[in-house]
Amino acid sequence: MALLEVESLVTEFDTDEGRVRAVDGVSFSVEEGSTVGIVGESGCGKSVTALSIMRLLPQPMGQLAGGSVRFREQDLTQLPLEAMELVRGNDIGMVFQEPMTALNPVHTIGRQLTEVMLLHRDISADQATREAVKLLERVGIPSPDIRMGEYPHQLSGGMRQRVVIAIALACSPALLIADEPTTALDVTIQAQILELIKELQSDLGMSVVLITHDLGVIAETCESVVVMYAGRIAEKGSVYDIFDRPAHPYTRGLLSSIPRLDTLPKSKLSVIDGMVPGLLELPLGCRFQNRCGHAVPACGDTAPVPEQIEGSHSVSCLRWREL
């Protein structure tokens, strides 16, 4: 049995222009101890999917309009708010995209870290402080006892991200959702943060959902991949399926846009022409049709449904067999 099963998830937002569907029928699962990557362009619904799982959608605009999110066979979408608050931080931890906004600027690092422990665990304040110092040391922060009394603005971007990871892991969750954990960090720090997550996952035996737009990160860290486009899943499968046998034109376009060592100097990089359709202007059929070089008239009328290729590899494309 999978640790997390997301089935036909639908998330909608009320806007001044009307109701929009940001996530439309998303389904995937996360096995115990595995890493699942969710990849796609900005605005494709990756972060909204994560917020939907955690039930942290902005209120009152965001609504879970359908589907289920089963964690250890319990549907999180049906839990009372009080019960869901016990799941967050305790069973499921989350690393948010921007650590400067995830951390409270007027509270010390120590207070924010011990707050999680005191909320979910039956320990004293002194014990929480001691464990917080150990946790900061574990995530690679030097002089952790000094950092406990500092504020977020006194730390570098990489340090702040390590603090956010420490807070997410304070109660040893079974699942960690990392939403663009390396955004706005330089390449060296990115590698350190990703290596840290891999080490902690190995030590704690937890599962990870890694949300990113960087296919290189996906290839390095994940066992399975979910490719999203305009709120729907275009393709999903093992990391070998997606990188060695991509079936969807969008997945192929993403992979071909990666610069390679054998690329000729000063040659033009491959790009996917066009723009992602706005949520108020979604086409009836395939949402990638306006950017797809293989589109036929049927693609504009018929929305593709996921078709199994082999094993866990599936694709939502009317013409995948012909490509």
C-alpha positions as CSV (number, residue, x, y, z in Angstrom):
1,M,0.0,0.0,0.0
2,A,1.3,3.4,-1.0
3,L,2.1,6.0,1.7
4,L,0.3,8.7,-0.2
5,E,-2.4,8.3,-2.9
6,V,-3.7,11.3,-4.7
7,E,-6.7,10.4,-6.9
8,S,-8.5,12.7,-9.4
9,L,-7.6,15.8,-7.4
10,V,-9.4,19.0,-8.5
11,T,-8.6,22.4,-7.1
12,E,-10.4,25.6,-8.0
13,F,-10.0,29.3,-7.2
14,D,-12.6,32.1,-7.3
15,T,-11.2,35.2,-9.1
16,D,-12.7,38.5,-10.2
17,E,-13.0,37.0,-13.7
18,G,-14.7,33.9,-12.5
19,R,-13.9,30.4,-11.2
20,V,-10.7,28.8,-12.5
21,R,-9.5,25.2,-12.2
22,A,-5.8,25.2,-11.4
23,V,-5.5,21.4,-10.8
24,D,-7.7,19.2,-12.9
25,G,-7.9,15.4,-12.2
26,V,-4.3,14.9,-10.9
27,S,-3.5,11.3,-9.7
28,F,-0.3,9.8,-8.5
29,S,1.1,7.8,-5.6
30,V,4.1,7.9,-3.3
31,E,5.6,4.7,-2.0
32,E,7.3,4.3,1.4
33,G,10.9,5.6,1.3
34,S,10.6,6.8,-2.4
35,T,11.1,10.1,-4.0
36,V,8.6,11.4,-6.5
37,G,9.4,14.4,-8.7
38,I,6.7,16.8,-10.0
39,V,8.0,18.8,-12.9
40,G,6.6,21.4,-15.3
41,E,6.8,25.1,-16.3
42,S,5.8,27.8,-13.9
43,G,2.0,28.0,-13.5
44,C,1.3,24.4,-14.4
45,G,-0.2,23.6,-11.0
46,K,2.8,22.0,-9.1
47,S,2.7,24.2,-6.0
48,V,-1.1,24.2,-5.9
49,T,-1.0,20.4,-5.9
50,A,1.3,20.5,-2.9
51,L,-0.9,23.1,-1.1
52,S,-4.0,21.0,-1.8
53,I,-2.4,17.9,-0.2
54,M,-1.5,20.0,2.9
55,R,-4.9,21.8,2.8
56,L,-3.1,25.1,2.9
57,L,-4.9,26.8,0.0
58,P,-5.5,30.6,0.4
59,Q,-8.9,31.2,1.8
60,P,-11.6,31.8,0.9
61,M,-10.6,31.7,-2.8
62,G,-9.1,28.3,-3.0
63,Q,-11.3,25.2,-2.8
64,L,-10.8,21.4,-3.1
65,A,-13.5,20.7,-5.6
66,G,-13.0,17.0,-6.1
67,G,-10.9,13.9,-5.7
68,S,-9.1,12.4,-2.6
69,V,-5.8,12.6,-0.9
70,R,-5.2,9.4,1.1
71,F,-2.3,9.3,3.5
72,R,-1.9,6.0,5.3
73,E,-5.4,5.1,4.0
74,Q,-6.9,8.2,5.6
75,D,-8.5,10.8,3.3
76,L,-7.0,14.1,4.3
77,T,-9.7,16.0,2.3
78,Q,-12.3,14.8,4.7
79,L,-10.5,15.4,8.0
80,P,-11.8,18.1,10.4
81,L,-9.4,21.1,10.5
82,E,-8.2,20.3,14.0
83,A,-7.2,16.8,12.9
84,M,-5.5,18.1,9.8
85,E,-3.4,20.5,11.9
86,L,-2.1,17.5,13.8
87,V,-1.0,15.9,10.5
88,R,0.8,19.0,9.3
89,G,4.3,19.1,10.7
90,N,3.9,15.8,12.5
91,D,3.2,13.3,9.8
92,I,3.8,15.4,6.7
93,G,6.5,18.2,6.6
94,M,6.8,20.9,4.0
95,V,9.7,23.0,2.7
96,F,8.2,26.1,1.1
97,Q,9.6,27.8,-2.0
98,E,10.9,31.0,-0.4
99,P,12.5,30.6,3.1
100,M,12.4,34.3,3.8
101,T,8.6,34.4,3.6
102,A,8.2,30.9,5.2
103,L,10.0,32.1,8.4
104,N,8.6,34.7,10.8
105,P,10.9,37.8,10.7
106,V,10.1,38.9,14.3
107,H,10.8,35.5,16.0
108,T,14.2,33.9,16.6
109,I,15.2,30.7,14.8
110,G,15.1,28.9,18.1
111,R,11.6,29.9,18.9
112,Q,10.3,28.9,15.5
113,L,12.0,25.5,15.7
114,T,11.0,24.6,19.2
115,E,7.4,25.8,18.6
116,V,6.8,22.8,16.2
117,M,8.2,20.4,18.8
118,L,6.2,21.8,21.6
119,L,3.0,21.7,19.5
120,H,3.3,18.1,18.4
121,R,5.4,16.3,21.0
122,D,5.0,15.9,24.7
123,I,8.4,17.4,25.8
124,S,9.6,20.2,28.0
125,A,10.8,23.6,26.7
126,D,14.4,22.8,27.8
127,Q,14.3,19.4,26.0
128,A,12.9,21.1,22.9
129,T,15.7,23.6,22.9
130,R,18.4,20.9,23.2
131,E,16.9,18.9,20.4
132,A,16.6,22.0,18.2
133,V,20.3,22.7,18.6
134,K,21.1,19.1,17.6
135,L,18.7,19.4,14.6
136,L,20.4,22.6,13.4
137,E,23.7,20.9,13.6
138,R,22.4,17.9,11.7
139,V,21.2,20.1,8.8
140,G,24.7,21.6,8.5
141,I,24.4,25.0,10.4
142,P,27.6,26.0,12.1
143,S,27.5,27.3,15.8
144,P,23.8,26.1,16.1
145,D,23.6,27.3,19.7
146,I,24.3,30.9,18.6
147,R,22.0,30.6,15.6
148,M,19.1,29.7,17.9
149,G,19.1,33.3,19.1
150,E,19.3,35.0,15.7
151,Y,16.6,36.2,13.4
152,P,16.0,35.1,9.7
153,H,17.4,38.3,8.2
154,Q,20.7,37.5,9.9
155,L,21.2,34.3,7.9
156,S,22.2,33.7,4.3
157,G,19.7,32.3,1.8
158,G,21.2,28.8,2.1
159,M,21.2,28.9,5.9
160,R,17.5,30.0,5.9
161,Q,16.7,27.1,3.7
162,R,18.5,24.7,6.0
163,V,16.4,26.2,8.9
164,V,13.2,25.6,7.0
165,I,14.2,22.0,6.4
166,A,15.0,21.6,10.1
167,I,11.6,22.9,11.0
168,A,9.9,20.5,8.5
169,L,11.9,17.5,10.0
170,A,11.4,18.5,13.7
171,C,8.9,15.7,14.3
172,S,10.4,13.1,11.9
173,P,7.6,13.1,9.4
174,A,6.9,10.1,7.2
175,L,6.5,12.4,4.1
176,L,8.4,15.6,3.2
177,I,7.0,17.8,0.4
178,A,9.8,20.1,-0.9
179,D,8.4,22.9,-3.1
180,E,11.3,24.3,-5.2
181,P,13.7,24.0,-2.3
182,T,16.6,25.4,-4.3
183,T,14.9,28.4,-5.8
184,A,17.0,31.6,-5.6
185,L,20.1,29.8,-4.4
186,D,23.4,29.6,-6.2
187,V,24.4,26.4,-7.9
188,T,26.8,25.3,-5.2
189,I,24.3,25.8,-2.4
190,Q,21.6,24.1,-4.5
191,A,23.7,21.0,-4.7
192,Q,24.3,21.1,-0.9
193,I,20.6,21.4,-0.1
194,L,19.7,18.5,-2.4
195,E,22.4,16.3,-1.0
196,L,21.2,17.2,2.5
197,I,17.6,16.2,1.7
198,K,18.9,12.9,0.2
199,E,21.0,12.2,3.4
200,L,18.1,13.0,5.7
201,Q,15.8,10.8,3.7
202,S,18.2,7.9,3.9
203,D,18.7,8.4,7.7
204,L,15.0,8.9,8.5
205,G,13.5,6.5,6.0
206,M,10.9,9.1,4.8
207,S,9.3,9.6,1.5
208,V,9.8,12.8,-0.5
209,V,7.7,14.7,-3.0
210,L,10.1,17.1,-4.8
211,I,8.6,19.9,-6.9
212,T,10.9,21.6,-9.4
213,H,11.2,22.9,-12.9
214,D,14.8,21.6,-13.1
215,L,14.9,18.3,-14.9
216,G,18.6,17.8,-13.9
217,V,17.4,17.8,-10.2
218,I,14.7,15.3,-11.1
219,A,17.2,12.9,-12.8
220,E,19.6,13.1,-9.9
221,T,17.2,12.6,-7.0
222,C,13.9,10.9,-8.0
223,E,12.7,7.3,-8.7
224,S,9.5,8.4,-10.4
225,V,8.3,11.5,-12.2
226,V,5.0,13.3,-12.8
227,V,5.1,15.8,-15.7
228,M,2.4,18.5,-15.4
229,Y,1.0,20.9,-17.9
230,A,-1.8,23.5,-17.4
231,G,-3.2,21.7,-14.4
232,R,-3.2,18.2,-15.8
233,I,-0.7,15.3,-15.9
234,A,0.9,15.0,-19.3
235,E,3.0,12.0,-18.5
236,K,4.2,10.0,-15.5
237,G,6.5,7.0,-15.0
238,S,9.8,6.0,-13.6
239,V,12.7,8.4,-14.1
240,Y,14.1,5.9,-16.7
241,D,10.8,6.0,-18.6
242,I,10.6,9.8,-18.7
243,F,14.2,10.4,-19.7
244,D,14.9,7.4,-21.9
245,R,11.4,6.9,-23.5
246,P,9.4,10.1,-23.3
247,A,6.1,9.7,-25.0
248,H,4.4,13.1,-24.7
249,P,5.5,15.9,-27.1
250,Y,5.7,18.3,-24.0
251,T,8.0,15.9,-22.1
252,R,10.2,15.6,-25.3
253,G,10.2,19.4,-25.6
254,L,11.4,19.8,-22.0
255,L,14.2,17.3,-22.4
256,S,15.4,18.7,-25.8
257,S,15.6,22.2,-24.2
258,I,18.3,21.1,-21.8
259,P,21.8,22.3,-22.9
260,R,24.2,19.3,-23.4
261,L,28.0,19.0,-23.4
262,D,27.9,17.9,-27.0
263,T,25.9,20.9,-28.1
264,L,27.8,22.8,-30.8
265,P,29.2,26.2,-29.6
266,K,27.0,29.2,-30.3
267,S,24.2,26.9,-31.6
268,K,20.6,27.9,-31.0
269,L,19.0,26.2,-28.0
270,S,15.8,24.3,-28.5
271,V,12.7,25.9,-27.1
272,I,9.0,25.1,-26.9
273,D,7.3,27.9,-28.9
274,G,4.2,29.6,-27.6
275,M,2.8,30.2,-24.1
276,V,1.0,28.1,-21.5
277,P,-2.8,28.9,-21.9
278,G,-4.3,31.0,-19.2
279,L,-6.7,29.3,-16.8
280,L,-9.6,31.3,-18.1
281,E,-8.8,30.4,-21.7
282,L,-8.2,26.6,-21.5
283,P,-9.0,24.8,-24.7
284,L,-11.6,22.0,-24.9
285,G,-9.2,19.3,-26.1
286,C,-5.5,18.8,-25.4
287,R,-4.1,21.8,-23.5
288,F,-0.8,21.5,-25.3
289,Q,-2.3,21.7,-28.8
290,N,-1.4,25.3,-29.5
291,R,2.4,24.5,-28.9
292,C,2.5,21.0,-30.3
293,G,4.1,20.3,-33.7
294,H,2.2,17.0,-33.9
295,A,-1.4,18.4,-33.3
296,V,-4.2,17.4,-35.6
297,P,-7.8,18.7,-35.6
298,A,-8.9,15.9,-33.2
299,C,-6.5,17.3,-30.6
300,G,-8.7,20.5,-30.4
301,D,-11.9,18.6,-29.8
302,T,-11.0,15.6,-27.6
303,A,-9.3,15.8,-24.2
304,P,-6.8,13.0,-24.0
305,V,-7.1,10.5,-21.2
306,P,-4.2,8.7,-19.5
307,E,-3.1,5.6,-21.4
308,Q,-0.8,3.0,-19.9
309,I,2.3,2.3,-22.0
310,E,4.1,-0.2,-19.8
311,G,4.2,-0.7,-16.0
312,S,3.8,2.6,-14.3
313,H,4.4,4.6,-17.5
314,S,1.4,6.4,-18.7
315,V,0.7,9.4,-21.1
316,S,-2.2,11.7,-22.0
317,C,-1.8,12.2,-25.7
318,L,-4.0,11.1,-28.6
319,R,-1.1,10.5,-31.0
320,W,1.7,9.0,-28.7
321,R,1.8,5.7,-30.7
322,E,2.5,7.6,-33.9
323,L,5.4,9.8,-32.6
